[in-house]
Amino acid sequence: MLKLLGKVPFWLKTLVAFAAGIGVALVWGKDALPVLTPIGDTYIRAIKMLVAPLVFFTIAASVARLGHGEGDHEAGAGGRAVRLGVYTIGWFMLTSAIAVSIGLAIGIYFQPGQGIGHLPLDPSPIKAVPGPVEVLTGVIPSNIFQSFAEGKVLSIVVFAILVGAALGALGQKTRELGQLVEQGSQVMFKLTRWIIQLTPIGVFGLIGSVVASYGLDSLKPLIPYMALIYMGCLILLLVVYPVLLKVHGLRVAGFYRSIFTAQQTAFFTCSSIGTLPVSLQVAVDNLKLQKSYAGFALPLGANMKMDGCGAIYPAISAIFTANYFGIHLTETHYVIIALSSILGSLATAGVPGVATVMLTVTLSAAGLPLEGLALLAAIDRILDMMRTCTNVTSQILCATLVSRENGLIEAGSPLLTSPAKPVAAKV
């Protein structure tokens, strides 16, 4: 029986689990939550368990490797990492600008929120947005062990970069410690591959919980708005990203086949950070991105690159809020919404509940009522599935584009239609 189950394709097992979760939720409704919720929560906890050690070992090992082969160790690891980091963030901002433009175009054309009657406000509290100084000081950990315990990923990223740069600078003096960090990275990748196999079970619990928790009647007035969020994300996934891949001479089918596991994990967990172990695994094992760069770029992207949460969602939601409260938006409003969406994800990197924080930033910057957050709270989980899937896809995409432009894709990658460019010694 187990041998037969092992021969079933992974995607088919996930699809069957998806349908089974919906079926159980429709038959038993909220009575199924005591069974479904623990299953989904346990899967998410298993994924999140990997995040802190995976981020530390992978980034530290990656930054150390980035400096190998360059004459000046002091400038090597740290300097090359900085150059790649700046290049990567440039792609983050460019693709975010495209995404927010699409969100605004959809909102302006369809005008969501017009003609909707009174909706019951959710009493969920509005999240406080940290100031720029608080964000900058918060990324430097005063106690790295506390950061590990609390899962403060951005602080762990900074510490790992410093450790990796030091390992690269010291060279042979810390060869054994560097090997230990590299071995730690390999162990975390192996654990990730094991836990990925539990995805169908996790999907069963997660999708079942969502369907059992929300009734369709209460969501009907917001269905057109939800459809626009999904439309914006799908335009990115099916039009914009394929065009960028084609322009870079990469195979679109090869890219999407390779990252499907990460996309479905993101869709059901609603967490870019939680999906990070899977994103790293598909980038290295499937896309054949050079591990030293992928291990550096993807943790960075999981904190700073959010085309779904930070571009499509706040742009359309701001227009929805303005229309619902009868506020006329001017060209100045649209410019403010665009700028706050593009820059806001960088300013709020590492803040929990980033979609809510991003919408808070956008509404505040444009002078729109923050009560708009409460209007959309009931459907946030449904929106977050597609938002997070888009986020994770964009994170892997940017890493792929930078890898292509800098010769960091290894031979045998399904992305390549021709032999891989030689790996660049310098960037």
C-alpha positions in Angstrom: 0.0 0.0 0.0 2.8 2.4 0.9 4.7 1.5 -2.2 1.6 2.3 -4.3 1.1 5.6 -2.5 4.7 6.5 -3.1 4.2 6.2 -6.9 1.3 8.7 -6.9 2.7 12.1 -8.2 3.1 14.7 -5.4 0.9 17.2 -7.1 -1.9 14.7 -7.4 -1.7 13.8 -3.7 -1.9 17.5 -2.8 -4.9 18.0 -5.1 -6.7 15.0 -3.6 -6.0 16.4 -0.1 -7.3 19.8 -1.2 -10.6 18.3 -2.5 -10.9 16.1 0.6 -10.4 19.1 3.0 -13.1 21.1 1.2 -15.5 18.0 1.2 -15.1 17.5 5.0 -15.6 21.2 5.7 -18.8 21.3 3.5 -20.3 18.2 5.1 -19.5 18.9 8.8 -19.0 22.7 8.7 -17.6 24.2 11.9 -17.9 20.9 13.7 -14.9 19.7 11.7 -12.7 22.5 13.0 -11.5 20.7 16.2 -10.0 18.0 13.8 -8.9 20.2 10.8 -7.3 23.1 12.7 -4.7 21.0 14.6 -3.7 19.3 11.5 -3.1 22.5 9.6 -1.5 24.2 12.6 0.9 21.3 13.2 2.1 21.4 9.6 2.7 25.2 9.7 4.6 24.8 13.0 6.8 22.1 11.4 7.7 24.4 8.5 8.3 27.4 10.8 10.5 25.2 13.0 13.1 25.1 10.2 13.1 28.8 9.4 15.5 30.3 12.0 18.3 27.7 11.8 17.9 27.4 8.0 18.2 31.2 7.5 21.3 31.4 9.7 23.2 28.4 8.3 22.3 29.1 4.7 23.1 32.8 4.7 26.3 32.5 6.7 27.5 29.7 4.4 26.4 31.6 1.3 28.1 34.9 2.2 31.3 33.0 3.0 31.2 31.2 -0.4 30.5 34.4 -2.3 34.0 35.6 -1.5 35.8 32.5 -2.5 38.1 32.8 -5.5 38.7 36.5 -5.1 42.1 37.8 -4.1 41.1 40.1 -1.3 39.3 38.1 1.3 38.5 41.2 3.3 36.7 42.8 0.4 35.7 39.5 -1.1 32.8 37.9 0.9 31.3 41.1 2.2 31.9 43.2 -0.9 30.5 40.7 -3.3 27.5 40.1 -1.1 26.8 43.8 -1.0 27.0 44.2 -4.7 24.7 41.2 -5.3 22.4 42.6 -2.6 22.1 46.0 -4.2 21.5 44.4 -7.6 18.8 42.1 -6.1 17.0 45.0 -4.3 17.0 46.9 -7.5 15.0 44.1 -9.1 12.7 43.9 -6.1 11.8 47.6 -6.5 11.4 47.4 -10.3 9.0 44.5 -10.2 7.2 46.0 -7.3 6.6 49.2 -9.4 5.2 47.1 -12.2 2.9 45.2 -9.7 1.6 48.4 -8.1 0.9 49.9 -11.5 -1.2 46.9 -12.4 -3.1 47.1 -9.1 -3.8 50.8 -9.6 -4.9 50.2 -13.2 -7.3 47.5 -12.1 -8.7 49.6 -9.2 -9.2 52.7 -11.4 -10.9 50.7 -14.2 -13.3 48.6 -12.0 -13.7 51.0 -9.1 -14.3 48.4 -6.3 -16.4 49.4 -3.4 -18.9 51.5 -5.3 -22.5 50.7 -4.6 -21.8 48.4 -1.6 -24.1 48.9 1.3 -23.2 48.9 5.0 -20.8 46.1 5.9 -20.3 45.0 9.6 -17.0 46.2 10.8 -14.7 43.6 12.4 -13.4 44.7 15.8 -9.9 43.6 15.0 -7.4 46.2 16.3 -5.4 48.3 13.8 -1.7 47.5 13.9 0.7 50.2 14.9 3.3 50.9 12.2 6.9 51.3 13.4 8.8 54.4 12.4 11.9 54.2 10.2 14.3 54.6 13.1 12.6 51.8 15.0 12.8 49.5 12.0 16.5 50.3 11.4 17.5 49.8 15.1 15.3 46.7 15.4 17.2 44.7 12.8 20.3 44.8 14.9 19.9 42.1 17.6 20.9 43.0 21.1 20.6 39.3 22.0 20.9 36.9 19.0 19.6 34.0 21.1 16.5 35.9 21.8 16.1 36.6 18.1 16.3 32.9 17.4 13.8 32.1 20.2 11.3 34.8 19.0 11.8 34.0 15.3 13.0 37.5 14.4 14.1 36.6 10.9 15.5 40.0 9.8 17.8 40.1 12.9 19.0 36.6 12.1 19.7 37.6 8.5 21.9 40.5 9.6 23.8 38.4 12.1 24.2 35.6 9.6 25.6 38.0 7.0 28.1 39.3 9.5 29.2 35.8 10.5 29.5 34.8 6.8 31.5 37.9 6.0 33.9 37.2 8.9 34.3 33.6 7.8 35.2 34.7 4.3 37.6 37.3 5.6 39.4 34.9 7.9 39.8 32.3 5.2 41.9 29.3 6.2 42.0 30.4 9.9 38.3 29.4 10.3 38.2 26.5 7.7 36.8 24.0 10.2 34.1 26.4 11.4 33.2 27.2 7.8 32.8 23.5 7.1 30.6 23.2 10.2 28.3 26.0 9.0 28.2 24.4 5.5 27.3 21.0 7.1 24.6 22.7 9.1 23.2 24.1 5.9 23.1 20.6 4.3 21.3 19.2 7.4 18.6 21.9 7.2 18.1 21.2 3.5 17.6 17.5 4.3 15.1 18.2 7.0 13.2 20.5 4.6 12.9 17.8 2.0 11.4 15.5 4.6 8.9 18.0 5.9 7.8 18.9 2.3 6.5 15.3 2.0 3.9 16.2 4.6 2.4 19.0 2.5 -0.7 17.0 1.4 -1.6 16.3 5.0 -1.1 20.0 5.9 -3.2 21.1 2.9 -6.1 18.9 4.0 -6.2 20.7 7.4 -5.5 24.2 6.2 -8.0 24.4 3.3 -10.6 22.6 5.4 -10.3 25.1 8.2 -10.7 28.0 5.8 -13.9 26.6 4.2 -15.4 25.6 7.5 -14.7 29.0 9.1 -16.4 31.3 6.6 -20.0 31.2 5.3 -20.5 32.3 1.7 -23.5 34.5 2.5 -21.4 36.9 4.6 -18.8 37.2 1.9 -21.0 37.8 -1.2 -20.8 41.6 -1.1 -17.0 41.4 -1.2 -16.7 38.7 -3.9 -16.1 41.3 -6.7 -13.3 42.9 -4.7 -11.7 39.5 -3.9 -11.9 38.7 -7.7 -9.9 41.8 -8.5 -7.2 40.9 -6.0 -6.9 37.5 -7.6 -7.0 39.0 -11.1 -4.1 41.4 -10.3 -2.0 38.5 -8.9 -2.8 36.3 -11.9 -1.8 39.0 -14.3 1.6 39.0 -12.6 1.9 35.3 -12.5 0.7 34.5 -16.0 1.8 37.6 -18.0 4.4 39.8 -16.3 6.7 37.2 -14.9 6.7 35.0 -18.0 7.6 38.1 -20.1 10.5 38.8 -17.8 11.7 35.2 -18.0 11.4 35.3 -21.8 13.3 38.5 -22.1 16.1 36.9 -20.2 16.1 33.8 -22.5 14.7 31.5 -19.8 12.1 28.8 -20.2 8.8 29.8 -18.6 7.5 26.2 -18.3 10.7 25.0 -16.7 10.5 27.8 -14.1 6.9 27.2 -13.1 7.2 23.4 -13.0 10.2 23.7 -10.8 8.7 26.1 -8.2 5.2 24.6 -8.0 5.9 23.0 -4.6 6.8 26.4 -3.2 3.8 28.0 -4.7 1.3 25.5 -3.3 3.1 25.7 0.1 2.8 29.5 0.1 -0.9 29.3 -1.0 -1.9 27.1 1.9 0.4 28.4 4.7 -0.1 32.1 3.8 3.5 32.7 5.0 6.5 33.8 2.9 8.8 33.1 5.9 7.1 29.8 6.5 7.6 28.8 2.8 11.3 29.9 2.8 12.7 26.4 3.4 10.7 25.1 0.4 11.6 28.1 -1.7 15.3 27.5 -1.1 15.0 23.8 -1.9 13.3 24.4 -5.3 15.7 27.2 -6.2 18.8 25.1 -5.5 17.6 21.6 -6.4 15.1 22.3 -9.2 16.1 25.6 -10.8 19.8 24.9 -10.2 20.5 28.5 -9.0 23.9 28.7 -7.4 23.5 27.8 -3.8 25.7 30.6 -2.6 23.5 33.3 -4.1 20.1 31.6 -3.6 20.8 31.2 0.1 21.5 34.9 0.3 18.7 36.3 -2.0 15.7 34.3 -1.0 15.8 35.0 2.8 16.2 38.6 1.8 13.2 38.4 -0.5 11.1 36.7 2.1 11.4 39.8 4.2 11.4 42.6 1.6 9.8 41.4 -1.6 6.0 41.2 -1.6 4.2 41.9 -4.9 1.0 40.4 -3.6 0.9 41.9 0.0 2.8 45.0 -0.7 1.7 46.1 -4.2 -1.5 44.6 -5.7 -3.3 44.4 -2.3 -2.8 47.9 -0.9 -3.4 49.5 -4.3 -6.7 47.9 -5.0 -7.8 48.0 -1.3 -7.0 51.8 -1.0 -9.3 52.5 -4.0 -12.0 50.1 -2.5 -11.8 52.0 0.9 -12.1 55.4 -0.8 -15.1 54.3 -2.8 -16.8 52.7 0.1 -16.5 55.9 2.2 -17.3 58.2 -0.8 -13.9 59.8 -1.0 -12.7 61.2 -4.4 -9.2 60.2 -5.2 -6.9 62.7 -7.1 -3.8 62.1 -9.1 -1.8 63.0 -6.0 -3.5 60.2 -4.1 -2.5 57.7 -6.7 1.1 58.8 -6.7 1.2 58.5 -2.9 -0.4 55.1 -3.0 2.2 53.9 -5.5 5.2 55.3 -3.6 4.0 54.0 -0.3 3.4 50.6 -1.7 6.8 50.3 -3.4 8.8 51.7 -0.5 6.6 50.4 2.3 7.6 46.8 2.0 11.3 47.8 2.5 10.4 50.0 5.5 8.3 47.3 7.2 10.6 44.3 6.5 10.3 41.7 9.1 7.2 43.2 10.7 4.6 40.4 11.5 1.3 40.7 9.6 2.9 42.5 6.8 -0.2 42.8 4.5 -2.1 44.5 7.3 0.8 46.8 8.0 1.3 47.6 4.3 -2.4 48.6 4.0 -2.1 50.7 7.2 0.9 52.5 5.7 -0.9 53.1 2.4 -4.2 54.3 3.9 -2.3 56.6 6.3 -0.1 58.0 3.6 -3.1 58.8 1.4 -5.2 60.2 4.2 -7.9 57.5 3.9 -9.9 56.0 6.8 -8.2 53.2 8.6 -11.6 51.6 9.2 -11.0 50.1 5.7 -8.8 47.6 7.5 -11.8 46.3 9.5 -14.0 46.0 6.4 -11.6 43.5 4.9 -10.5 41.6 8.0 -13.1 38.8 7.6 -11.8 37.8 4.2 -8.1 38.3 4.9 -7.2 34.6 5.0 -8.8 34.0 1.6 -6.9 36.9 0.1 -3.7 36.0 1.8 -3.5 32.6 0.0 -3.1 34.2 -3.4 -1.1 37.2 -2.1 1.5 34.9 -0.5 1.7 32.7 -3.6 2.4 35.8 -5.6 5.0 37.0 -3.1 6.9 33.7 -3.1 6.9 33.5 -6.9 8.2 37.0 -7.2 11.0 36.3 -4.7 12.2 33.3 -6.6 11.7 35.1 -9.9 14.0 38.0 -8.9 16.7 35.6 -7.7 16.4 33.8 -11.0 16.7 37.0 -13.1 19.8 38.1 -11.1 21.3 34.7 -11.4 20.8 34.7 -15.2 22.4 38.1 -15.5 25.4 37.2 -13.4 26.1 33.7 -14.6 24.9 32.0 -11.4 22.7 29.3 -13.0 24.3 25.9 -13.1 24.3 23.6 -16.1 21.3 21.2 -16.4 18.8 23.8 -15.2 15.3 23.4 -16.7 15.4 27.2 -17.2 18.0 27.0 -19.9 17.4 26.6 -23.6 21.1 26.7 -24.3 24.3 25.9 -22.3 24.6 27.9 -19.1 26.7 31.0 -19.1 29.9 30.5 -17.2 29.7 31.4 -13.5 31.0 34.9 -13.0 34.0 35.3 -10.8 33.0 38.9 -10.0 29.8 40.8 -10.1 
